Amino acid sequence: MRRIIAAAAALTLVAGSAPALAAPCKDPKTGKFVKCPTATTKVTRCKDAKGKFAKCGTPGAKPVS
């Protein structure tokens, strides 16, 4: 009898944690689980003529890879 109860308790713990493992990304506005973003966008940085970082819209700024 104790083995059956222990097995049932273990099964409920495993089954209860399955949704958390399946979708770890949660939308902060709605609170619902959503598909996780796969790719991150690389931020373009620019340097000015002196070699200091600057906004890419300023004159003389060139993108750095």
PDB file as gemmi writes it, atoms N, CA and C in Angstrom:
CRYST1    1.000    1.000    1.000  90.00  90.00  90.00 P 1                      
ATOM      1  N   MET A   1       0.832  -1.197   0.000  1.00  0.00           N  
ATOM      2  CA  MET A   1       0.000   0.000   0.000  1.00  0.00           C  
ATOM      3  C   MET A   1       0.878   1.264   0.000  1.00  0.00           C  
ATOM      4  N   ARG A   2       1.932   1.225   0.810  1.00  0.00           N  
ATOM      5  CA  ARG A   2       2.817   2.395   0.876  1.00  0.00           C  
ATOM      6  C   ARG A   2       3.551   2.609  -0.446  1.00  0.00           C  
ATOM      7  N   ARG A   3       3.887   1.523  -1.122  1.00  0.00           N  
ATOM      8  CA  ARG A   3       4.579   1.640  -2.408  1.00  0.00           C  
ATOM      9  C   ARG A   3       3.673   2.298  -3.449  1.00  0.00           C  
ATOM     10  N   ILE A   4       2.403   1.954  -3.419  1.00  0.00           N  
ATOM     11  CA  ILE A   4       1.460   2.536  -4.369  1.00  0.00           C  
ATOM     12  C   ILE A   4       1.310   4.031  -4.114  1.00  0.00           C  
ATOM     13  N   ILE A   5       1.218   4.425  -2.850  1.00  0.00           N  
ATOM     14  CA  ILE A   5       1.094   5.847  -2.504  1.00  0.00           C  
ATOM     15  C   ILE A   5       2.362   6.598  -2.873  1.00  0.00           C  
ATOM     16  N   ALA A   6       3.518   5.975  -2.611  1.00  0.00           N  
ATOM     17  CA  ALA A   6       4.785   6.620  -2.960  1.00  0.00           C  
ATOM     18  C   ALA A   6       4.918   6.768  -4.470  1.00  0.00           C  
ATOM     19  N   ALA A   7       4.507   5.757  -5.208  1.00  0.00           N  
ATOM     20  CA  ALA A   7       4.582   5.836  -6.666  1.00  0.00           C  
ATOM     21  C   ALA A   7       3.632   6.894  -7.207  1.00  0.00           C  
ATOM     22  N   ALA A   8       2.445   6.994  -6.633  1.00  0.00           N  
ATOM     23  CA  ALA A   8       1.487   8.009  -7.068  1.00  0.00           C  
ATOM     24  C   ALA A   8       1.995   9.407  -6.763  1.00  0.00           C  
ATOM     25  N   ALA A   9       2.617   9.575  -5.590  1.00  0.00           N  
ATOM     26  CA  ALA A   9       3.159  10.884  -5.234  1.00  0.00           C  
ATOM     27  C   ALA A   9       4.308  11.269  -6.173  1.00  0.00           C  
ATOM     28  N   ALA A  10       5.168  10.325  -6.504  1.00  0.00           N  
ATOM     29  CA  ALA A  10       6.273  10.599  -7.418  1.00  0.00           C  
ATOM     30  C   ALA A  10       5.752  10.934  -8.813  1.00  0.00           C  
ATOM     31  N   LEU A  11       4.712  10.245  -9.234  1.00  0.00           N  
ATOM     32  CA  LEU A  11       4.138  10.512 -10.552  1.00  0.00           C  
ATOM     33  C   LEU A  11       3.522  11.902 -10.627  1.00  0.00           C  
ATOM     34  N   THR A  12       2.861  12.341  -9.567  1.00  0.00           N  
ATOM     35  CA  THR A  12       2.260  13.676  -9.582  1.00  0.00           C  
ATOM     36  C   THR A  12       3.332  14.760  -9.567  1.00  0.00           C  
ATOM     37  N   LEU A  13       4.453  14.512  -8.884  1.00  0.00           N  
ATOM     38  CA  LEU A  13       5.536  15.500  -8.895  1.00  0.00           C  
ATOM     39  C   LEU A  13       6.151  15.628 -10.277  1.00  0.00           C  
ATOM     40  N   VAL A  14       6.345  14.508 -10.948  1.00  0.00           N  
ATOM     41  CA  VAL A  14       6.934  14.535 -12.288  1.00  0.00           C  
ATOM     42  C   VAL A  14       5.958  15.148 -13.278  1.00  0.00           C  
ATOM     43  N   ALA A  15       4.695  14.787 -13.190  1.00  0.00           N  
ATOM     44  CA  ALA A  15       3.691  15.311 -14.115  1.00  0.00           C  
ATOM     45  C   ALA A  15       3.438  16.795 -13.877  1.00  0.00           C  
ATOM     46  N   GLY A  16       3.559  17.252 -12.661  1.00  0.00           N  
ATOM     47  CA  GLY A  16       3.330  18.659 -12.346  1.00  0.00           C  
ATOM     48  C   GLY A  16       4.440  19.561 -12.833  1.00  0.00           C  
ATOM     49  N   SER A  17       5.658  19.036 -12.930  1.00  0.00           N  
ATOM     50  CA  SER A  17       6.782  19.867 -13.370  1.00  0.00           C  
ATOM     51  C   SER A  17       6.975  19.824 -14.883  1.00  0.00           C  
ATOM     52  N   ALA A  18       6.258  18.998 -15.597  1.00  0.00           N  
ATOM     53  CA  ALA A  18       6.424  18.871 -17.043  1.00  0.00           C  
ATOM     54  C   ALA A  18       6.089  20.158 -17.794  1.00  0.00           C  
ATOM     55  N   PRO A  19       4.990  20.889 -17.485  1.00  0.00           N  
ATOM     56  CA  PRO A  19       4.730  22.127 -18.224  1.00  0.00           C  
ATOM     57  C   PRO A  19       5.811  23.182 -18.019  1.00  0.00           C  
ATOM     58  N   ALA A  20       6.410  23.210 -16.852  1.00  0.00           N  
ATOM     59  CA  ALA A  20       7.466  24.189 -16.604  1.00  0.00           C  
ATOM     60  C   ALA A  20       8.700  23.880 -17.438  1.00  0.00           C  
ATOM     61  N   LEU A  21       8.967  22.613 -17.675  1.00  0.00           N  
ATOM     62  CA  LEU A  21      10.119  22.239 -18.487  1.00  0.00           C  
ATOM     63  C   LEU A  21       9.842  22.426 -19.967  1.00  0.00           C  
ATOM     64  N   ALA A  22       8.595  22.309 -20.369  1.00  0.00           N  
ATOM     65  CA  ALA A  22       8.259  22.380 -21.782  1.00  0.00           C  
ATOM     66  C   ALA A  22       8.353  23.800 -22.332  1.00  0.00           C  
ATOM     67  N   ALA A  23       7.881  24.796 -21.583  1.00  0.00           N  
ATOM     68  CA  ALA A  23       7.870  26.173 -22.072  1.00  0.00           C  
ATOM     69  C   ALA A  23       8.377  27.114 -20.977  1.00  0.00           C  
ATOM     70  N   PRO A  24       9.676  27.363 -20.915  1.00  0.00           N  
ATOM     71  CA  PRO A  24      10.194  28.218 -19.856  1.00  0.00           C  
ATOM     72  C   PRO A  24       9.987  29.713 -20.097  1.00  0.00           C  
ATOM     73  N   CYS A  25       9.568  30.095 -21.277  1.00  0.00           N  
ATOM     74  CA  CYS A  25       9.392  31.519 -21.571  1.00  0.00           C  
ATOM     75  C   CYS A  25       7.965  31.944 -21.254  1.00  0.00           C  
ATOM     76  N   LYS A  26       7.849  33.006 -20.488  1.00  0.00           N  
ATOM     77  CA  LYS A  26       6.539  33.487 -20.073  1.00  0.00           C  
ATOM     78  C   LYS A  26       6.402  34.943 -20.483  1.00  0.00           C  
ATOM     79  N   ASP A  27       5.264  35.287 -21.080  1.00  0.00           N  
ATOM     80  CA  ASP A  27       5.001  36.653 -21.502  1.00  0.00           C  
ATOM     81  C   ASP A  27       4.683  37.493 -20.268  1.00  0.00           C  
ATOM     82  N   PRO A  28       5.429  38.578 -20.018  1.00  0.00           N  
ATOM     83  CA  PRO A  28       5.192  39.354 -18.803  1.00  0.00           C  
ATOM     84  C   PRO A  28       3.860  40.097 -18.782  1.00  0.00           C  
ATOM     85  N   LYS A  29       3.334  40.445 -19.954  1.00  0.00           N  
ATOM     86  CA  LYS A  29       2.074  41.199 -19.991  1.00  0.00           C  
ATOM     87  C   LYS A  29       0.868  40.307 -19.733  1.00  0.00           C  
ATOM     88  N   THR A  30       0.805  39.172 -20.450  1.00  0.00           N  
ATOM     89  CA  THR A  30      -0.369  38.311 -20.333  1.00  0.00           C  
ATOM     90  C   THR A  30      -0.204  37.233 -19.279  1.00  0.00           C  
ATOM     91  N   GLY A  31       1.023  36.874 -18.939  1.00  0.00           N  
ATOM     92  CA  GLY A  31       1.261  35.820 -17.969  1.00  0.00           C  
ATOM     93  C   GLY A  31       1.165  34.431 -18.563  1.00  0.00           C  
ATOM     94  N   LYS A  32       1.028  34.333 -19.886  1.00  0.00           N  
ATOM     95  CA  LYS A  32       0.908  33.037 -20.544  1.00  0.00           C  
ATOM     96  C   LYS A  32       2.279  32.592 -21.044  1.00  0.00           C  
ATOM     97  N   PHE A  33       2.428  31.276 -21.176  1.00  0.00           N  
ATOM     98  CA  PHE A  33       3.659  30.739 -21.730  1.00  0.00           C  
ATOM     99  C   PHE A  33       3.645  30.913 -23.240  1.00  0.00           C  
ATOM    100  N   VAL A  34       4.761  31.375 -23.784  1.00  0.00           N  
ATOM    101  CA  VAL A  34       4.880  31.619 -25.219  1.00  0.00           C  
ATOM    102  C   VAL A  34       6.120  30.899 -25.734  1.00  0.00           C  
ATOM    103  N   LYS A  35       6.247  30.849 -27.045  1.00  0.00           N  
ATOM    104  CA  LYS A  35       7.416  30.237 -27.657  1.00  0.00           C  
ATOM    105  C   LYS A  35       8.627  31.139 -27.449  1.00  0.00           C  
ATOM    106  N   CYS A  36       9.729  30.546 -27.046  1.00  0.00           N  
ATOM    107  CA  CYS A  36      10.939  31.323 -26.751  1.00  0.00           C  
ATOM    108  C   CYS A  36      11.570  31.843 -28.038  1.00  0.00           C  
ATOM    109  N   PRO A  37      12.128  33.050 -27.998  1.00  0.00           N  
ATOM    110  CA  PRO A  37      12.825  33.558 -29.185  1.00  0.00           C  
ATOM    111  C   PRO A  37      14.081  32.731 -29.432  1.00  0.00           C  
ATOM    112  N   THR A  38      14.334  32.416 -30.703  1.00  0.00           N  
ATOM    113  CA  THR A  38      15.462  31.548 -31.035  1.00  0.00           C  
ATOM    114  C   THR A  38      16.738  32.325 -31.311  1.00  0.00           C  
ATOM    115  N   ALA A  39      16.647  33.421 -32.013  1.00  0.00           N  
ATOM    116  CA  ALA A  39      17.844  34.160 -32.400  1.00  0.00           C  
ATOM    117  C   ALA A  39      17.831  35.543 -31.763  1.00  0.00           C  
ATOM    118  N   THR A  40      18.992  35.957 -31.316  1.00  0.00           N  
ATOM    119  CA  THR A  40      19.122  37.304 -30.783  1.00  0.00           C  
ATOM    120  C   THR A  40      19.739  38.200 -31.849  1.00  0.00           C  
ATOM    121  N   THR A  41      19.311  39.431 -31.896  1.00  0.00           N  
ATOM    122  CA  THR A  41      19.857  40.357 -32.883  1.00  0.00           C  
ATOM    123  C   THR A  41      21.145  40.963 -32.345  1.00  0.00           C  
ATOM    124  N   LYS A  42      22.123  41.071 -33.203  1.00  0.00           N  
ATOM    125  CA  LYS A  42      23.411  41.627 -32.813  1.00  0.00           C  
ATOM    126  C   LYS A  42      23.338  43.147 -32.896  1.00  0.00           C  
ATOM    127  N   VAL A  43      23.766  43.805 -31.857  1.00  0.00           N  
ATOM    128  CA  VAL A  43      23.722  45.257 -31.799  1.00  0.00           C  
ATOM    129  C   VAL A  43      24.891  45.816 -32.602  1.00  0.00           C  
ATOM    130  N   THR A  44      24.612  46.758 -33.482  1.00  0.00           N  
ATOM    131  CA  THR A  44      25.654  47.400 -34.273  1.00  0.00           C  
ATOM    132  C   THR A  44      26.231  48.565 -33.474  1.00  0.00           C  
ATOM    133  N   ARG A  45      27.526  48.546 -33.318  1.00  0.00           N  
ATOM    134  CA  ARG A  45      28.206  49.629 -32.603  1.00  0.00           C  
ATOM    135  C   ARG A  45      29.064  50.395 -33.591  1.00  0.00           C  
ATOM    136  N   CYS A  46      29.212  51.670 -33.318  1.00  0.00           N  
ATOM    137  CA  CYS A  46      30.006  52.521 -34.208  1.00  0.00           C  
ATOM    138  C   CYS A  46      31.068  53.254 -33.413  1.00  0.00           C  
ATOM    139  N   LYS A  47      32.163  53.569 -34.093  1.00  0.00           N  
ATOM    140  CA  LYS A  47      33.236  54.361 -33.492  1.00  0.00           C  
ATOM    141  C   LYS A  47      33.461  55.601 -34.344  1.00  0.00           C  
ATOM    142  N   ASP A  48      33.860  56.661 -33.665  1.00  0.00           N  
ATOM    143  CA  ASP A  48      34.147  57.888 -34.391  1.00  0.00           C  
ATOM    144  C   ASP A  48      35.595  57.891 -34.865  1.00  0.00           C  
ATOM    145  N   ALA A  49      36.047  59.017 -35.401  1.00  0.00           N  
ATOM    146  CA  ALA A  49      37.397  59.114 -35.967  1.00  0.00           C  
ATOM    147  C   ALA A  49      38.480  58.958 -34.899  1.00  0.00           C  
ATOM    148  N   LYS A  50      38.176  59.306 -33.660  1.00  0.00           N  
ATOM    149  CA  LYS A  50      39.158  59.201 -32.578  1.00  0.00           C  
ATOM    150  C   LYS A  50      39.230  57.793 -31.989  1.00  0.00           C  
ATOM    151  N   GLY A  51      38.296  56.919 -32.387  1.00  0.00           N  
ATOM    152  CA  GLY A  51      38.303  55.553 -31.886  1.00  0.00           C  
ATOM    153  C   GLY A  51      37.388  55.326 -30.702  1.00  0.00           C  
ATOM    154  N   LYS A  52      36.629  56.342 -30.316  1.00  0.00           N  
ATOM    155  CA  LYS A  52      35.704  56.208 -29.191  1.00  0.00           C  
ATOM    156  C   LYS A  52      34.336  55.781 -29.721  1.00  0.00           C  
ATOM    157  N   PHE A  53      33.584  55.087 -28.865  1.00  0.00           N  
ATOM    158  CA  PHE A  53      32.243  54.665 -29.274  1.00  0.00           C  
ATOM    159  C   PHE A  53      31.334  55.871 -29.398  1.00  0.00           C  
ATOM    160  N   ALA A  54      30.519  55.849 -30.454  1.00  0.00           N  
ATOM    161  CA  ALA A  54      29.599  56.941 -30.725  1.00  0.00           C  
ATOM    162  C   ALA A  54      28.316  56.378 -31.309  1.00  0.00           C  
ATOM    163  N   LYS A  55      27.283  57.210 -31.350  1.00  0.00           N  
ATOM    164  CA  LYS A  55      26.034  56.789 -31.982  1.00  0.00           C  
ATOM    165  C   LYS A  55      26.278  56.668 -33.483  1.00  0.00           C  
ATOM    166  N   CYS A  56      25.641  55.692 -34.078  1.00  0.00           N  
ATOM    167  CA  CYS A  56      25.876  55.438 -35.500  1.00  0.00           C  
ATOM    168  C   CYS A  56      25.350  56.548 -36.403  1.00  0.00           C  
ATOM    169  N   GLY A  57      24.480  57.410 -35.927  1.00  0.00           N  
ATOM    170  CA  GLY A  57      23.957  58.491 -36.735  1.00  0.00           C  
ATOM    171  C   GLY A  57      24.840  59.710 -36.792  1.00  0.00           C  
ATOM    172  N   THR A  58      25.878  59.772 -35.972  1.00  0.00           N  
ATOM    173  CA  THR A  58      26.725  60.966 -35.948  1.00  0.00           C  
ATOM    174  C   THR A  58      27.649  60.979 -37.163  1.00  0.00           C  
ATOM    175  N   PRO A  59      28.021  62.182 -37.628  1.00  0.00           N  
ATOM    176  CA  PRO A  59      28.916  62.245 -38.788  1.00  0.00           C  
ATOM    177  C   PRO A  59      30.304  61.684 -38.465  1.00  0.00           C  
ATOM    178  N   GLY A  60      30.842  60.890 -39.355  1.00  0.00           N  
ATOM    179  CA  GLY A  60      32.178  60.321 -39.190  1.00  0.00           C  
ATOM    180  C   GLY A  60      32.188  58.999 -38.433  1.00  0.00           C  
ATOM    181  N   ALA A  61      31.049  58.548 -37.948  1.00  0.00           N  
ATOM    182  CA  ALA A  61      31.001  57.282 -37.232  1.00  0.00           C  
ATOM    183  C   ALA A  61      30.933  56.116 -38.213  1.00  0.00           C  
ATOM    184  N   LYS A  62      31.716  55.079 -37.920  1.00  0.00           N  
ATOM    185  CA  LYS A  62      31.761  53.913 -38.784  1.00  0.00           C  
ATOM    186  C   LYS A  62      31.427  52.666 -37.970  1.00  0.00           C  
ATOM    187  N   PRO A  63      30.683  51.741 -38.547  1.00  0.00           N  
ATOM    188  CA  PRO A  63      30.320  50.503 -37.824  1.00  0.00           C  
ATOM    189  C   PRO A  63      31.564  49.659 -37.516  1.00  0.00           C  
ATOM    190  N   VAL A  64      31.537  49.046 -36.361  1.00  0.00           N  
ATOM    191  CA  VAL A  64      32.623  48.155 -35.929  1.00  0.00           C  
ATOM    192  C   VAL A  64      32.066  46.743 -35.872  1.00  0.00           C  
ATOM    193  N   SER A  65      32.812  45.787 -36.404  1.00  0.00           N  
ATOM    194  CA  SER A  65      32.306  44.419 -36.385  1.00  0.00           C  
ATOM    195  C   SER A  65      32.773  43.664 -35.164  1.00  0.00           C  
TER     196      SER A  65                                                      
END                                                                             
